[in-house]
């Protein structure tokens, strides 16, 4: 199976369990990998035979910048569910949500959740 990967999508959101996270917000970084057959797109050189990834970016942006969630697990689930619902050519999607400024009281580069969903 072929794939389209979008790495490092950065959006500001208000997700987390702490009231300070919901009040002040923070940066979230999202990676999306979509399994799709790209044979027709490779032959036709036509956007209709693939996924318009600008629309995927817009979808992810709307979710991350939208309704506040407590868990990045829930955020990743929402992204994966919407990609499968809106892009029929996608057979399988992997979503990784990074939370680089997690308040753990220790130095940490980020916390990330990666999920995979398929039809």
C-alpha positions in Angstrom: 0.0 0.0 0.0 1.2 3.5 -0.9 1.2 6.3 1.6 1.0 10.1 2.0 2.7 11.5 5.1 2.3 15.0 6.6 4.8 15.6 9.3 5.1 18.4 11.8 1.7 20.2 11.4 1.8 22.9 14.1 -1.3 24.3 15.6 -2.2 26.1 18.9 -4.9 24.4 21.0 -6.4 24.3 24.4 -6.2 20.6 25.3 -5.2 19.1 28.6 -6.5 18.1 32.0 -5.2 21.2 33.8 -7.2 24.4 34.0 -4.0 26.3 33.0 -3.7 24.3 29.8 -7.3 25.1 28.9 -6.9 28.7 29.7 -3.5 29.5 28.2 -3.3 26.9 25.5 -0.1 25.5 23.9 1.4 24.3 20.7 0.5 20.8 19.4 2.3 19.0 16.6 0.6 16.4 14.5 1.9 13.8 12.1 -0.5 12.1 9.7 0.3 9.0 7.6 -2.4 7.8 5.2 -2.3 4.5 3.4 -3.8 4.8 -0.1 -3.4 3.3 -3.5 -1.6 5.9 -5.6 -1.3 3.9 -8.8 -3.9 5.9 -10.7 -2.5 9.2 -9.4 0.9 8.2 -10.6 -0.3 7.4 -14.0 -2.8 10.3 -14.5 -1.0 13.1 -12.7 -4.5 14.3 -11.7 -5.4 15.5 -8.2 -8.7 13.7 -8.3 -6.9 10.4 -8.2 -5.2 11.1 -4.8 -5.9 13.0 -1.6 -5.7 16.8 -1.6 -3.5 17.1 1.4 -4.3 20.8 1.8 -7.8 19.7 2.8 -6.3 17.2 5.3 -4.2 20.0 6.8 -7.4 22.2 7.1 -9.3 19.3 8.8 -6.5 18.7 11.3 -6.2 22.5 12.0 -10.0 22.8 12.6 -9.9 19.9 15.1 -6.7 21.0 17.0 -7.8 24.6 17.1 -11.4 23.6 17.9 -13.2 22.1 20.9 -11.0 21.6 23.9 -10.3 18.0 24.9 -8.7 16.6 28.1 -6.6 14.0 26.4 -4.4 14.0 23.3 -5.6 10.4 22.9 -9.1 11.9 22.2 -7.6 14.5 19.9 -5.8 11.8 17.8 -9.0 9.7 17.7 -11.0 12.7 16.4 -8.5 13.4 13.7 -8.3 9.8 12.5 -12.1 9.3 12.6 -12.6 12.5 10.5 -9.9 11.6 7.9 -11.5 8.2 7.4 -15.0 9.7 7.2 -14.1 12.5 4.7 -11.5 10.9 2.5 -12.9 7.6 1.1 -9.6 6.7 -0.7 -7.8 6.4 2.7 -7.6 2.8 3.8 -5.6 3.3 7.0 -4.5 6.3 8.9 -1.9 6.8 11.6 -2.1 9.9 13.6 0.6 11.0 16.1 -0.1 14.0 18.3 2.9 15.6 20.1 2.5 17.8 23.1 5.9 19.5 23.5 5.2 21.6 26.5 3.6 19.1 28.8 3.7 20.3 32.5 5.4 17.3 34.1 7.7 19.1 36.5 10.7 17.7 34.6 12.6 18.3 31.5 11.0 16.4 28.6 11.1 17.1 24.8 7.5 16.1 24.4 4.8 13.5 25.1 3.2 11.9 22.0 0.3 9.6 21.3 0.2 7.5 18.1 -2.9 5.7 17.0 -3.7 3.7 13.8 -7.2 3.2 12.5 -8.5 1.5 9.3 -11.7 0.8 7.5 
